[in-house]
Amino acid sequence: MSPPCMRCHSRHLINLESAHKLGIAAGALAGSLKSAYGSLYDVRTLTVASSTHLPLSRVASAVIAGASGGIAGAAAGNQMVRHLLPPGEGTPWLCLGCGHTFRSTTA
C-alpha cells in the first residue's frame, strides 16, 4: 500500500519505478510501430509503397526500422520518466493530486 503524500496527504500515488518501466515499454512499442509503418507505407498517399504484392525486402527493412525505432522510443520513454525521480534512496512516489515526488523507505 502506498504511503500518504507528504505535502497534501492524498492517497492517490503512483510508484515511479513502475511508471519508469511502463514508459520504456510504451516508448519502445510506439517507436517500433511508427518506424515499421513509415517503412512499409508511402506517407503521402497512405498506400503500400509498392504494388499489391509486398516484396520480402520491404518486410526486412520494416523489421530493421521497427527495431531501431523501438530502441529510440525506449530511450525517449526512459528520459521522460527519469527526470521525475527524486534523489535519495527508497521507493519513489508521485502524488497525482499535487504532483509532489518523494521517496519512502517504508512501503
Gaussian input, Z-matrix of N, CA and C with variables (Angstrom, degrees):
# hf/3-21g

backbone

0 1
 N
 C     1     B1
 C     2     B2     1     A1
 N     3     B3     2     A2     1     D1
 C     4     B4     3     A3     2     D2
 C     5     B5     4     A4     3     D3
 N     6     B6     5     A5     4     D4
 C     7     B7     6     A6     5     D5
 C     8     B8     7     A7     6     D6
 N     9     B9     8     A8     7     D7
 C    10    B10     9     A9     8     D8
 C    11    B11    10    A10     9     D9
 N    12    B12    11    A11    10    D10
 C    13    B13    12    A12    11    D11
 C    14    B14    13    A13    12    D12
 N    15    B15    14    A14    13    D13
 C    16    B16    15    A15    14    D14
 C    17    B17    16    A16    15    D15
 N    18    B18    17    A17    16    D16
 C    19    B19    18    A18    17    D17
 C    20    B20    19    A19    18    D18
 N    21    B21    20    A20    19    D19
 C    22    B22    21    A21    20    D20
 C    23    B23    22    A22    21    D21
 N    24    B24    23    A23    22    D22
 C    25    B25    24    A24    23    D23
 C    26    B26    25    A25    24    D24
 N    27    B27    26    A26    25    D25
 C    28    B28    27    A27    26    D26
 C    29    B29    28    A28    27    D27
 N    30    B30    29    A29    28    D28
 C    31    B31    30    A30    29    D29
 C    32    B32    31    A31    30    D30
 N    33    B33    32    A32    31    D31
 C    34    B34    33    A33    32    D32
 C    35    B35    34    A34    33    D33
 N    36    B36    35    A35    34    D34
 C    37    B37    36    A36    35    D35
 C    38    B38    37    A37    36    D36
 N    39    B39    38    A38    37    D37
 C    40    B40    39    A39    38    D38
 C    41    B41    40    A40    39    D39
 N    42    B42    41    A41    40    D40
 C    43    B43    42    A42    41    D41
 C    44    B44    43    A43    42    D42
 N    45    B45    44    A44    43    D43
 C    46    B46    45    A45    44    D44
 C    47    B47    46    A46    45    D45
 N    48    B48    47    A47    46    D46
 C    49    B49    48    A48    47    D47
 C    50    B50    49    A49    48    D48
 N    51    B51    50    A50    49    D49
 C    52    B52    51    A51    50    D50
 C    53    B53    52    A52    51    D51
 N    54    B54    53    A53    52    D52
 C    55    B55    54    A54    53    D53
 C    56    B56    55    A55    54    D54
 N    57    B57    56    A56    55    D55
 C    58    B58    57    A57    56    D56
 C    59    B59    58    A58    57    D57
 N    60    B60    59    A59    58    D58
 C    61    B61    60    A60    59    D59
 C    62    B62    61    A61    60    D60
 N    63    B63    62    A62    61    D61
 C    64    B64    63    A63    62    D62
 C    65    B65    64    A64    63    D63
 N    66    B66    65    A65    64    D64
 C    67    B67    66    A66    65    D65
 C    68    B68    67    A67    66    D66
 N    69    B69    68    A68    67    D67
 C    70    B70    69    A69    68    D68
 C    71    B71    70    A70    69    D69
 N    72    B72    71    A71    70    D70
 C    73    B73    72    A72    71    D71
 C    74    B74    73    A73    72    D72
 N    75    B75    74    A74    73    D73
 C    76    B76    75    A75    74    D74
 C    77    B77    76    A76    75    D75
 N    78    B78    77    A77    76    D76
 C    79    B79    78    A78    77    D77
 C    80    B80    79    A79    78    D78
 N    81    B81    80    A80    79    D79
 C    82    B82    81    A81    80    D80
 C    83    B83    82    A82    81    D81
 N    84    B84    83    A83    82    D82
 C    85    B85    84    A84    83    D83
 C    86    B86    85    A85    84    D84
 N    87    B87    86    A86    85    D85
 C    88    B88    87    A87    86    D86
 C    89    B89    88    A88    87    D87
 N    90    B90    89    A89    88    D88
 C    91    B91    90    A90    89    D89
 C    92    B92    91    A91    90    D90
 N    93    B93    92    A92    91    D91
 C    94    B94    93    A93    92    D92
 C    95    B95    94    A94    93    D93
 N    96    B96    95    A95    94    D94
 C    97    B97    96    A96    95    D95
 C    98    B98    97    A97    96    D96
 N    99    B99    98    A98    97    D97
 C   100   B100    99    A99    98    D98
 C   101   B101   100   A100    99    D99
 N   102   B102   101   A101   100   D100
 C   103   B103   102   A102   101   D101
 C   104   B104   103   A103   102   D102
 N   105   B105   104   A104   103   D103
 C   106   B106   105   A105   104   D104
 C   107   B107   106   A106   105   D105
 N   108   B108   107   A107   106   D106
 C   109   B109   108   A108   107   D107
 C   110   B110   109   A109   108   D108
 N   111   B111   110   A110   109   D109
 C   112   B112   111   A111   110   D110
 C   113   B113   112   A112   111   D111
 N   114   B114   113   A113   112   D112
 C   115   B115   114   A114   113   D113
 C   116   B116   115   A115   114   D114
 N   117   B117   116   A116   115   D115
 C   118   B118   117   A117   116   D116
 C   119   B119   118   A118   117   D117
 N   120   B120   119   A119   118   D118
 C   121   B121   120   A120   119   D119
 C   122   B122   121   A121   120   D120
 N   123   B123   122   A122   121   D121
 C   124   B124   123   A123   122   D122
 C   125   B125   124   A124   123   D123
 N   126   B126   125   A125   124   D124
 C   127   B127   126   A126   125   D125
 C   128   B128   127   A127   126   D126
 N   129   B129   128   A128   127   D127
 C   130   B130   129   A129   128   D128
 C   131   B131   130   A130   129   D129
 N   132   B132   131   A131   130   D130
 C   133   B133   132   A132   131   D131
 C   134   B134   133   A133   132   D132
 N   135   B135   134   A134   133   D133
 C   136   B136   135   A135   134   D134
 C   137   B137   136   A136   135   D135
 N   138   B138   137   A137   136   D136
 C   139   B139   138   A138   137   D137
 C   140   B140   139   A139   138   D138
 N   141   B141   140   A140   139   D139
 C   142   B142   141   A141   140   D140
 C   143   B143   142   A142   141   D141
 N   144   B144   143   A143   142   D142
 C   145   B145   144   A144   143   D143
 C   146   B146   145   A145   144   D144
 N   147   B147   146   A146   145   D145
 C   148   B148   147   A147   146   D146
 C   149   B149   148   A148   147   D147
 N   150   B150   149   A149   148   D148
 C   151   B151   150   A150   149   D149
 C   152   B152   151   A151   150   D150
 N   153   B153   152   A152   151   D151
 C   154   B154   153   A153   152   D152
 C   155   B155   154   A154   153   D153
 N   156   B156   155   A155   154   D154
 C   157   B157   156   A156   155   D155
 C   158   B158   157   A157   156   D156
 N   159   B159   158   A158   157   D157
 C   160   B160   159   A159   158   D158
 C   161   B161   160   A160   159   D159
 N   162   B162   161   A161   160   D160
 C   163   B163   162   A162   161   D161
 C   164   B164   163   A163   162   D162
 N   165   B165   164   A164   163   D163
 C   166   B166   165   A165   164   D164
 C   167   B167   166   A166   165   D165
 N   168   B168   167   A167   166   D166
 C   169   B169   168   A168   167   D167
 C   170   B170   169   A169   168   D168
 N   171   B171   170   A170   169   D169
 C   172   B172   171   A171   170   D170
 C   173   B173   172   A172   171   D171
 N   174   B174   173   A173   172   D172
 C   175   B175   174   A174   173   D173
 C   176   B176   175   A175   174   D174
 N   177   B177   176   A176   175   D175
 C   178   B178   177   A177   176   D176
 C   179   B179   178   A178   177   D177
 N   180   B180   179   A179   178   D178
 C   181   B181   180   A180   179   D179
 C   182   B182   181   A181   180   D180
 N   183   B183   182   A182   181   D181
 C   184   B184   183   A183   182   D182
 C   185   B185   184   A184   183   D183
 N   186   B186   185   A185   184   D184
 C   187   B187   186   A186   185   D185
 C   188   B188   187   A187   186   D186
 N   189   B189   188   A188   187   D187
 C   190   B190   189   A189   188   D188
 C   191   B191   190   A190   189   D189
 N   192   B192   191   A191   190   D190
 C   193   B193   192   A192   191   D191
 C   194   B194   193   A193   192   D192
 N   195   B195   194   A194   193   D193
 C   196   B196   195   A195   194   D194
 C   197   B197   196   A196   195   D195
 N   198   B198   197   A197   196   D196
 C   199   B199   198   A198   197   D197
 C   200   B200   199   A199   198   D198
 N   201   B201   200   A200   199   D199
 C   202   B202   201   A201   200   D200
 C   203   B203   202   A202   201   D201
 N   204   B204   203   A203   202   D202
 C   205   B205   204   A204   203   D203
 C   206   B206   205   A205   204   D204
 N   207   B207   206   A206   205   D205
 C   208   B208   207   A207   206   D206
 C   209   B209   208   A208   207   D207
 N   210   B210   209   A209   208   D208
 C   211   B211   210   A210   209   D209
 C   212   B212   211   A211   210   D210
 N   213   B213   212   A212   211   D211
 C   214   B214   213   A213   212   D212
 C   215   B215   214   A214   213   D213
 N   216   B216   215   A215   214   D214
 C   217   B217   216   A216   215   D215
 C   218   B218   217   A217   216   D216
 N   219   B219   218   A218   217   D217
 C   220   B220   219   A219   218   D218
 C   221   B221   220   A220   219   D219
 N   222   B222   221   A221   220   D220
 C   223   B223   222   A222   221   D221
 C   224   B224   223   A223   222   D222
 N   225   B225   224   A224   223   D223
 C   226   B226   225   A225   224   D224
 C   227   B227   226   A226   225   D225
 N   228   B228   227   A227   226   D226
 C   229   B229   228   A228   227   D227
 C   230   B230   229   A229   228   D228
 N   231   B231   230   A230   229   D229
 C   232   B232   231   A231   230   D230
 C   233   B233   232   A232   231   D231
 N   234   B234   233   A233   232   D232
 C   235   B235   234   A234   233   D233
 C   236   B236   235   A235   234   D234
 N   237   B237   236   A236   235   D235
 C   238   B238   237   A237   236   D236
 C   239   B239   238   A238   237   D237
 N   240   B240   239   A239   238   D238
 C   241   B241   240   A240   239   D239
 C   242   B242   241   A241   240   D240
 N   243   B243   242   A242   241   D241
 C   244   B244   243   A243   242   D242
 C   245   B245   244   A244   243   D243
 N   246   B246   245   A245   244   D244
 C   247   B247   246   A246   245   D245
 C   248   B248   247   A247   246   D246
 N   249   B249   248   A248   247   D247
 C   250   B250   249   A249   248   D248
 C   251   B251   250   A250   249   D249
 N   252   B252   251   A251   250   D250
 C   253   B253   252   A252   251   D251
 C   254   B254   253   A253   252   D252
 N   255   B255   254   A254   253   D253
 C   256   B256   255   A255   254   D254
 C   257   B257   256   A256   255   D255
 N   258   B258   257   A257   256   D256
 C   259   B259   258   A258   257   D257
 C   260   B260   259   A259   258   D258
 N   261   B261   260   A260   259   D259
 C   262   B262   261   A261   260   D260
 C   263   B263   262   A262   261   D261
 N   264   B264   263   A263   262   D262
 C   265   B265   264   A264   263   D263
 C   266   B266   265   A265   264   D264
 N   267   B267   266   A266   265   D265
 C   268   B268   267   A267   266   D266
 C   269   B269   268   A268   267   D267
 N   270   B270   269   A269   268   D268
 C   271   B271   270   A270   269   D269
 C   272   B272   271   A271   270   D270
 N   273   B273   272   A272   271   D271
 C   274   B274   273   A273   272   D272
 C   275   B275   274   A274   273   D273
 N   276   B276   275   A275   274   D274
 C   277   B277   276   A276   275   D275
 C   278   B278   277   A277   276   D276
 N   279   B279   278   A278   277   D277
 C   280   B280   279   A279   278   D278
 C   281   B281   280   A280   279   D279
 N   282   B282   281   A281   280   D280
 C   283   B283   282   A282   281   D281
 C   284   B284   283   A283   282   D282
 N   285   B285   284   A284   283   D283
 C   286   B286   285   A285   284   D284
 C   287   B287   286   A286   285   D285
 N   288   B288   287   A287   286   D286
 C   289   B289   288   A288   287   D287
 C   290   B290   289   A289   288   D288
 N   291   B291   290   A290   289   D289
 C   292   B292   291   A291   290   D290
 C   293   B293   292   A292   291   D291
 N   294   B294   293   A293   292   D292
 C   295   B295   294   A294   293   D293
 C   296   B296   295   A295   294   D294
 N   297   B297   296   A296   295   D295
 C   298   B298   297   A297   296   D296
 C   299   B299   298   A298   297   D297
 N   300   B300   299   A299   298   D298
 C   301   B301   300   A300   299   D299
 C   302   B302   301   A301   300   D300
 N   303   B303   302   A302   301   D301
 C   304   B304   303   A303   302   D302
 C   305   B305   304   A304   303   D303
 N   306   B306   305   A305   304   D304
 C   307   B307   306   A306   305   D305
 C   308   B308   307   A307   306   D306
 N   309   B309   308   A308   307   D307
 C   310   B310   309   A309   308   D308
 C   311   B311   310   A310   309   D309
 N   312   B312   311   A311   310   D310
 C   313   B313   312   A312   311   D311
 C   314   B314   313   A313   312   D312
 N   315   B315   314   A314   313   D313
 C   316   B316   315   A315   314   D314
 C   317   B317   316   A316   315   D315
 N   318   B318   317   A317   316   D316
 C   319   B319   318   A318   317   D317
 C   320   B320   319   A319   318   D318

   B1=1.4432
   B2=1.5319
   B3=1.3236
   B4=1.4513
   B5=1.5310
   B6=1.3350
   B7=1.4754
   B8=1.5241
   B9=1.3171
   B10=1.4728
   B11=1.5255
   B12=1.3181
   B13=1.4668
   B14=1.5299
   B15=1.3331
   B16=1.4540
   B17=1.5316
   B18=1.3257
   B19=1.4575
   B20=1.5278
   B21=1.3678
   B22=1.4708
   B23=1.5299
   B24=1.3170
   B25=1.4626
   B26=1.5304
   B27=1.3318
   B28=1.4658
   B29=1.5270
   B30=1.3212
   B31=1.4660
   B32=1.5295
   B33=1.3354
   B34=1.4658
   B35=1.5226
   B36=1.3422
   B37=1.4556
   B38=1.5221
   B39=1.3220
   B40=1.4628
   B41=1.5280
   B42=1.3179
   B43=1.4573
   B44=1.5313
   B45=1.3223
   B46=1.4607
   B47=1.5206
   B48=1.3216
   B49=1.4691
   B50=1.5224
   B51=1.3232
   B52=1.4635
   B53=1.5253
   B54=1.3309
   B55=1.4641
   B56=1.5287
   B57=1.3303
   B58=1.4649
   B59=1.5323
   B60=1.3207
   B61=1.4710
   B62=1.5223
   B63=1.3213
   B64=1.4621
   B65=1.5263
   B66=1.3276
   B67=1.4579
   B68=1.5168
   B69=1.3056
   B70=1.4651
   B71=1.5271
   B72=1.3328
   B73=1.4676
   B74=1.5249
   B75=1.3235
   B76=1.4620
   B77=1.5249
   B78=1.3287
   B79=1.4557
   B80=1.5209
   B81=1.3231
   B82=1.4661
   B83=1.5233
   B84=1.3240
   B85=1.4649
   B86=1.5198
   B87=1.3226
   B88=1.4639
   B89=1.5313
   B90=1.3245
   B91=1.4604
   B92=1.5084
   B93=1.3365
   B94=1.4622
   B95=1.5178
   B96=1.3281
   B97=1.4670
   B98=1.5198
   B99=1.3229
   B100=1.4636
   B101=1.5197
   B102=1.3192
   B103=1.4654
   B104=1.5226
   B105=1.3290
   B106=1.4662
   B107=1.5210
   B108=1.3264
   B109=1.4667
   B110=1.5199
   B111=1.3298
   B112=1.4561
   B113=1.5134
   B114=1.3143
   B115=1.4591
   B116=1.5266
   B117=1.3366
   B118=1.4675
   B119=1.5162
   B120=1.3130
   B121=1.4470
   B122=1.5174
   B123=1.3416
   B124=1.4448
   B125=1.5211
   B126=1.3074
   B127=1.4604
   B128=1.5327
   B129=1.3127
   B130=1.4670
   B131=1.5138
   B132=1.3247
   B133=1.4620
   B134=1.5215
   B135=1.3527
   B136=1.4711
   B137=1.5293
   B138=1.3137
   B139=1.4541
   B140=1.5141
   B141=1.3307
   B142=1.4579
   B143=1.5133
   B144=1.3290
   B145=1.4538
   B146=1.5282
   B147=1.2929
   B148=1.4555
   B149=1.5210
   B150=1.3007
   B151=1.4574
   B152=1.5254
   B153=1.3220
   B154=1.4579
   B155=1.5214
   B156=1.3157
   B157=1.4626
   B158=1.5222
   B159=1.2792
   B160=1.4556
   B161=1.5296
   B162=1.3133
   B163=1.4656
   B164=1.5301
   B165=1.3187
   B166=1.4574
   B167=1.5191
   B168=1.3075
   B169=1.4669
   B170=1.5271
   B171=1.3186
   B172=1.4711
   B173=1.5254
   B174=1.3359
   B175=1.4609
   B176=1.5307
   B177=1.3378
   B178=1.4651
   B179=1.5237
   B180=1.3286
   B181=1.4672
   B182=1.5292
   B183=1.3408
   B184=1.4688
   B185=1.5198
   B186=1.3334
   B187=1.4663
   B188=1.5334
   B189=1.3077
   B190=1.4589
   B191=1.5319
   B192=1.3247
   B193=1.4678
   B194=1.5229
   B195=1.3266
   B196=1.4606
   B197=1.5090
   B198=1.3202
   B199=1.4756
   B200=1.5180
   B201=1.3193
   B202=1.4712
   B203=1.5176
   B204=1.3254
   B205=1.4670
   B206=1.5070
   B207=1.3277
   B208=1.4520
   B209=1.5139
   B210=1.3233
   B211=1.4627
   B212=1.5262
   B213=1.3292
   B214=1.4685
   B215=1.5288
   B216=1.3262
   B217=1.4570
   B218=1.5173
   B219=1.3176
   B220=1.4653
   B221=1.5267
   B222=1.3199
   B223=1.4690
   B224=1.5276
   B225=1.3448
   B226=1.4647
   B227=1.5251
   B228=1.3321
   B229=1.4629
   B230=1.5150
   B231=1.3101
   B232=1.4632
   B233=1.5314
   B234=1.3239
   B235=1.4530
   B236=1.5258
   B237=1.3430
   B238=1.4616
   B239=1.5271
   B240=1.3258
   B241=1.4518
   B242=1.5226
   B243=1.3235
   B244=1.4583
   B245=1.5293
   B246=1.3214
   B247=1.4693
   B248=1.5297
   B249=1.3288
   B250=1.4603
   B251=1.5268
   B252=1.3330
   B253=1.4619
   B254=1.5255
   B255=1.3285
   B256=1.4585
   B257=1.5313
   B258=1.3249
   B259=1.4676
   B260=1.5209
   B261=1.3024
   B262=1.4554
   B263=1.5078
   B264=1.3281
   B265=1.4577
   B266=1.5100
   B267=1.3139
   B268=1.4566
   B269=1.5165
   B270=1.3128
   B271=1.4567
   B272=1.5295
   B273=1.3599
   B274=1.4587
   B275=1.5320
   B276=1.3339
   B277=1.4636
   B278=1.5191
   B279=1.3450
   B280=1.4589
   B281=1.5190
   B282=1.3263
   B283=1.4603
   B284=1.5264
   B285=1.3278
   B286=1.4559
   B287=1.5225
   B288=1.3235
   B289=1.4581
   B290=1.5164
   B291=1.3339
   B292=1.4699
   B293=1.5288
   B294=1.3426
   B295=1.4616
   B296=1.5154
   B297=1.3123
   B298=1.4637
   B299=1.5244
   B300=1.3311
   B301=1.4626
   B302=1.5284
   B303=1.3224
   B304=1.4563
   B305=1.5082
   B306=1.3075
   B307=1.4671
   B308=1.5067
   B309=1.3333
   B310=1.4627
   B311=1.5198
   B312=1.3208
   B313=1.4613
   B314=1.5142
   B315=1.3291
   B316=1.4677
   B317=1.5157
   B318=1.3567
   B319=1.4611
   B320=1.4911
   A1=108.32
   A2=115.11
   A3=119.26
   A4=111.15
   A5=116.33
   A6=119.38
   A7=109.45
   A8=118.68
   A9=119.75
   A10=110.62
   A11=115.07
   A12=120.75
   A13=108.87
   A14=115.94
   A15=120.63
   A16=112.11
   A17=117.07
   A18=120.46
   A19=112.36
   A20=117.19
   A21=119.63
   A22=113.21
   A23=118.55
   A24=125.57
   A25=113.53
   A26=117.25
   A27=122.21
   A28=109.58
   A29=116.58
   A30=121.71
   A31=111.56
   A32=118.29
   A33=122.22
   A34=108.88
   A35=115.03
   A36=121.98
   A37=110.06
   A38=115.54
   A39=121.30
   A40=107.35
   A41=115.11
   A42=121.45
   A43=108.07
   A44=117.78
   A45=120.84
   A46=113.11
   A47=118.81
   A48=119.40
   A49=109.56
   A50=117.12
   A51=120.93
   A52=110.70
   A53=116.93
   A54=120.82
   A55=110.86
   A56=116.28
   A57=121.12
   A58=110.28
   A59=116.64
   A60=120.75
   A61=110.84
   A62=117.22
   A63=121.31
   A64=110.81
   A65=117.58
   A66=121.11
   A67=112.24
   A68=116.96
   A69=120.53
   A70=110.21
   A71=116.96
   A72=120.33
   A73=111.53
   A74=117.67
   A75=120.96
   A76=110.90
   A77=117.19
   A78=120.44
   A79=112.16
   A80=116.40
   A81=120.20
   A82=110.67
   A83=117.10
   A84=120.64
   A85=111.04
   A86=117.28
   A87=120.66
   A88=111.00
   A89=117.16
   A90=120.45
   A91=112.92
   A92=116.70
   A93=120.49
   A94=111.36
   A95=115.88
   A96=119.81
   A97=111.89
   A98=117.12
   A99=120.79
   A100=111.08
   A101=116.93
   A102=120.27
   A103=112.21
   A104=116.57
   A105=118.98
   A106=110.78
   A107=117.43
   A108=120.93
   A109=110.60
   A110=116.32
   A111=120.03
   A112=112.79
   A113=117.20
   A114=120.70
   A115=111.93
   A116=116.97
   A117=120.30
   A118=113.87
   A119=117.89
   A120=121.03
   A121=111.57
   A122=114.23
   A123=121.08
   A124=107.02
   A125=117.47
   A126=121.82
   A127=111.32
   A128=118.43
   A129=120.53
   A130=112.36
   A131=118.56
   A132=119.80
   A133=113.16
   A134=117.73
   A135=123.57
   A136=112.64
   A137=116.46
   A138=121.33
   A139=108.37
   A140=115.31
   A141=119.09
   A142=108.13
   A143=116.95
   A144=122.48
   A145=112.47
   A146=119.56
   A147=120.76
   A148=108.46
   A149=116.73
   A150=121.28
   A151=110.13
   A152=117.14
   A153=120.53
   A154=111.96
   A155=118.04
   A156=121.35
   A157=108.24
   A158=115.87
   A159=121.13
   A160=109.30
   A161=118.91
   A162=120.10
   A163=111.06
   A164=114.61
   A165=119.80
   A166=112.67
   A167=118.25
   A168=119.82
   A169=110.72
   A170=117.32
   A171=119.90
   A172=110.28
   A173=117.08
   A174=120.15
   A175=109.56
   A176=116.08
   A177=119.25
   A178=111.15
   A179=116.58
   A180=118.46
   A181=110.72
   A182=117.69
   A183=120.22
   A184=111.02
   A185=117.17
   A186=120.88
   A187=109.92
   A188=117.01
   A189=120.61
   A190=110.50
   A191=116.74
   A192=119.96
   A193=110.54
   A194=116.95
   A195=120.20
   A196=112.41
   A197=116.57
   A198=119.95
   A199=110.88
   A200=117.29
   A201=119.11
   A202=111.01
   A203=117.58
   A204=119.89
   A205=111.80
   A206=116.84
   A207=120.57
   A208=112.41
   A209=116.65
   A210=120.63
   A211=110.24
   A212=116.22
   A213=119.66
   A214=110.80
   A215=117.08
   A216=120.34
   A217=112.28
   A218=116.71
   A219=119.96
   A220=110.89
   A221=116.78
   A222=119.84
   A223=110.86
   A224=116.59
   A225=119.96
   A226=110.63
   A227=117.29
   A228=120.34
   A229=112.23
   A230=116.72
   A231=121.29
   A232=110.52
   A233=117.11
   A234=120.88
   A235=112.34
   A236=117.18
   A237=120.22
   A238=111.65
   A239=117.73
   A240=120.43
   A241=111.88
   A242=117.60
   A243=120.81
   A244=112.54
   A245=118.01
   A246=119.12
   A247=111.98
   A248=118.23
   A249=121.38
   A250=112.89
   A251=117.20
   A252=120.27
   A253=111.38
   A254=117.61
   A255=120.04
   A256=110.93
   A257=117.96
   A258=119.97
   A259=110.91
   A260=115.41
   A261=120.39
   A262=112.76
   A263=115.70
   A264=122.35
   A265=109.54
   A266=115.99
   A267=121.86
   A268=110.94
   A269=115.80
   A270=121.82
   A271=109.68
   A272=117.94
   A273=119.28
   A274=111.40
   A275=116.45
   A276=122.57
   A277=109.43
   A278=115.79
   A279=122.99
   A280=107.83
   A281=117.23
   A282=121.93
   A283=108.24
   A284=116.93
   A285=120.91
   A286=111.60
   A287=117.66
   A288=120.86
   A289=112.78
   A290=117.28
   A291=119.96
   A292=113.65
   A293=118.92
   A294=121.89
   A295=114.76
   A296=117.35
   A297=121.95
   A298=109.79
   A299=116.74
   A300=121.51
   A301=108.48
   A302=114.94
   A303=120.04
   A304=108.87
   A305=116.01
   A306=122.09
   A307=108.98
   A308=114.31
   A309=120.42
   A310=107.96
   A311=116.36
   A312=120.78
   A313=111.83
   A314=118.24
   A315=122.20
   A316=109.08
   A317=116.56
   A318=118.80
   A319=111.17
   D1=141.82
   D2=-177.12
   D3=-78.89
   D4=146.45
   D5=176.84
   D6=-74.98
   D7=160.38
   D8=176.10
   D9=-70.61
   D10=154.54
   D11=178.40
   D12=-63.12
   D13=140.42
   D14=-179.46
   D15=-74.79
   D16=-19.41
   D17=-177.02
   D18=-96.85
   D19=-50.48
   D20=-174.61
   D21=-113.47
   D22=-0.57
   D23=178.34
   D24=62.36
   D25=23.08
   D26=177.16
   D27=-77.04
   D28=151.88
   D29=176.29
   D30=-99.74
   D31=3.53
   D32=-178.92
   D33=-89.81
   D34=85.89
   D35=-176.96
   D36=-122.72
   D37=156.15
   D38=174.56
   D39=-126.42
   D40=137.21
   D41=177.71
   D42=-73.41
   D43=120.44
   D44=-176.38
   D45=-72.14
   D46=-21.00
   D47=174.64
   D48=-67.28
   D49=-41.61
   D50=177.17
   D51=-67.36
   D52=-41.15
   D53=178.48
   D54=-63.83
   D55=-35.31
   D56=178.50
   D57=-63.77
   D58=-47.18
   D59=178.82
   D60=-64.01
   D61=-41.07
   D62=179.23
   D63=-65.86
   D64=-38.83
   D65=178.12
   D66=-63.87
   D67=-39.54
   D68=178.23
   D69=-66.49
   D70=-45.22
   D71=-179.24
   D72=-65.70
   D73=-43.08
   D74=-179.66
   D75=-66.95
   D76=-39.65
   D77=177.58
   D78=-64.52
   D79=-39.99
   D80=178.63
   D81=-65.62
   D82=-42.85
   D83=179.37
   D84=-64.46
   D85=-46.52
   D86=-179.33
   D87=-63.97
   D88=-42.61
   D89=178.60
   D90=-64.49
   D91=-39.13
   D92=178.59
   D93=-65.28
   D94=-47.06
   D95=-179.01
   D96=-64.05
   D97=-42.55
   D98=-179.37
   D99=-64.03
   D100=-44.84
   D101=-178.16
   D102=-69.28
   D103=-41.67
   D104=179.54
   D105=-66.80
   D106=-41.01
   D107=178.39
   D108=-62.95
   D109=-45.12
   D110=179.08
   D111=-64.02
   D112=-29.86
   D113=178.98
   D114=-76.48
   D115=-34.80
   D116=-176.36
   D117=-85.30
   D118=-33.33
   D119=-171.87
   D120=-112.83
   D121=149.62
   D122=174.63
   D123=-80.90
   D124=118.06
   D125=-172.59
   D126=-66.22
   D127=-31.18
   D128=-176.62
   D129=-69.74
   D130=-36.55
   D131=-175.81
   D132=-113.14
   D133=-5.39
   D134=-178.20
   D135=55.97
   D136=34.72
   D137=174.99
   D138=-120.80
   D139=167.34
   D140=176.38
   D141=-62.63
   D142=131.98
   D143=-171.66
   D144=-62.59
   D145=-25.03
   D146=179.36
   D147=-109.24
   D148=-157.15
   D149=-179.67
   D150=-72.72
   D151=-168.31
   D152=-178.48
   D153=-68.54
   D154=-21.05
   D155=176.63
   D156=-94.11
   D157=124.31
   D158=-177.87
   D159=-86.74
   D160=114.45
   D161=179.73
   D162=-68.30
   D163=149.80
   D164=-178.49
   D165=-64.24
   D166=-26.84
   D167=178.73
   D168=-64.79
   D169=-32.48
   D170=178.31
   D171=-71.08
   D172=-33.81
   D173=178.00
   D174=-67.22
   D175=-42.16
   D176=178.68
   D177=-62.66
   D178=-41.59
   D179=179.04
   D180=-68.39
   D181=-31.95
   D182=177.29
   D183=-67.89
   D184=-36.65
   D185=178.37
   D186=-66.18
   D187=-44.28
   D188=179.17
   D189=-66.11
   D190=-43.10
   D191=178.19
   D192=-63.79
   D193=-39.43
   D194=178.16
   D195=-64.46
   D196=-39.59
   D197=179.04
   D198=-66.52
   D199=-45.81
   D200=-179.81
   D201=-68.79
   D202=-36.38
   D203=175.97
   D204=-66.82
   D205=-34.28
   D206=177.37
   D207=-65.90
   D208=-38.20
   D209=177.17
   D210=-65.44
   D211=-44.00
   D212=179.17
   D213=-66.13
   D214=-39.43
   D215=178.80
   D216=-66.61
   D217=-38.35
   D218=177.35
   D219=-64.85
   D220=-39.39
   D221=177.34
   D222=-64.19
   D223=-39.76
   D224=178.31
   D225=-66.35
   D226=-42.90
   D227=177.56
   D228=-62.98
   D229=-36.05
   D230=177.35
   D231=-64.29
   D232=-45.12
   D233=-178.34
   D234=-68.73
   D235=-32.56
   D236=-178.88
   D237=-64.63
   D238=-35.94
   D239=-176.78
   D240=-94.56
   D241=-29.37
   D242=-174.65
   D243=-60.34
   D244=-34.64
   D245=-178.35
   D246=-70.27
   D247=-14.99
   D248=177.86
   D249=-81.69
   D250=-20.43
   D251=-174.51
   D252=-67.02
   D253=122.87
   D254=177.87
   D255=-75.20
   D256=154.34
   D257=178.88
   D258=-72.55
   D259=157.77
   D260=176.36
   D261=114.39
   D262=-168.68
   D263=-178.51
   D264=-114.51
   D265=159.16
   D266=-179.43
   D267=110.29
   D268=-177.59
   D269=-178.70
   D270=-81.67
   D271=125.60
   D272=179.84
   D273=-81.27
   D274=137.06
   D275=-179.80
   D276=-127.84
   D277=148.81
   D278=174.24
   D279=-123.32
   D280=123.43
   D281=177.94
   D282=-79.69
   D283=124.87
   D284=179.06
   D285=-79.58
   D286=-11.84
   D287=179.29
   D288=-83.66
   D289=-47.12
   D290=-175.66
   D291=-118.47
   D292=-9.05
   D293=178.63
   D294=84.06
   D295=8.94
   D296=-179.62
   D297=-75.00
   D298=135.23
   D299=175.03
   D300=-110.60
   D301=139.20
   D302=179.41
   D303=-155.13
   D304=166.94
   D305=176.65
   D306=-114.11
   D307=141.58
   D308=179.54
   D309=-125.07
   D310=132.27
   D311=178.01
   D312=-89.76
   D313=-11.93
   D314=179.66
   D315=-117.88
   D316=86.30
   D317=178.88
   D318=-141.95

